[in-house]
């Protein structure tokens, strides 16, 4: 009962923050799920909860979704997530998470971008095909990549509502594809579904309150929150693998 209470209370706070930060706080779920259900259950539980969370955000931000960009992302998202989920149990994800962590930490340089360039479009629509495939593959492989794709969305020139809406629409496809793959390969147990559904219901409530807070902040403040969350997520990923990094250094 204590574990379920922690999952509900902390999960609610994480999803409120995740909405305000463009979905960038999902990596904070990892240590919580590890405590509740164990490390091996992180990927399928996160996938279940975030699939429900993303579905509710699509409803909340439906009018802000960039459907043209969504169509470009759709095929690569499905293919990448299925391939990543297929390799979920067979590959070590340590180095992958370390590389992602370093990338997220170095996004701090965007924090100092000039105000007039915040909405400048620096990447094109077709760029999201390889980006979507890569990030979906990594998400299927390690369970979640948090705010990794937010940098691409911001450099596409999106408003805060467009970013959350479009990201959520793509995330629904991503996580449903992953869930189908996890189920097919036997990773969805009864406990996984129980905790995933509890997390999902908690996420729906958190998203509602998060949208209320989102309307109170400016585009510039939103961007700074997103970047800060990306950097913090990267630091947490590196900290999680610090012992592995030290062992590797000592072995060379």
FENVENRA-V137276 format. One line per field, one symbol per residue. ss: DSSP state (a for helix, b for strand, c for the rest). psi: psi as a letter, one per 20 degrees, with the letter a starting at -180 (. if undefined). Layout:
BEGIN
ss->???
psi->???
END
This chain:
BEGIN
ss->caaaaaaaaaaaaaaaaaaacccccaaaaaaaaaaaacaaaaaaaaaaaaaaaaaaaaaacaaaccaaaaaaaaaaaaaaaaaaaacccccccaaaaaaaaaaaaaaaaaaaccaaacccccccccaaaaaaaaaaaaaaaacccccccaaaaaaccccaaaaaaaaaaaaaaaaaaaaaaaaacccccaaaaaaaaaaaaaaaaaaaaaaaaaccccaaaaaaaaaaaaaaaaaaaaaacaaaaaaaaaac
psi->hgggggggghgghghghhghkkjjjhhihghghghgiqhiigghggggghggghghhgghkgiipnhghghhhgghgggghggghhjgiiqpjghghgggggghgiihhihjqqhijgjpoiqrgihighgggghhghghgjhqjcjhihggghiikqrhhgggggggghhggghhggggggghjkinrghggghghghgggggghhghhhghhiiqrgghgghgggghgggggghghghjggggghgghi.
END
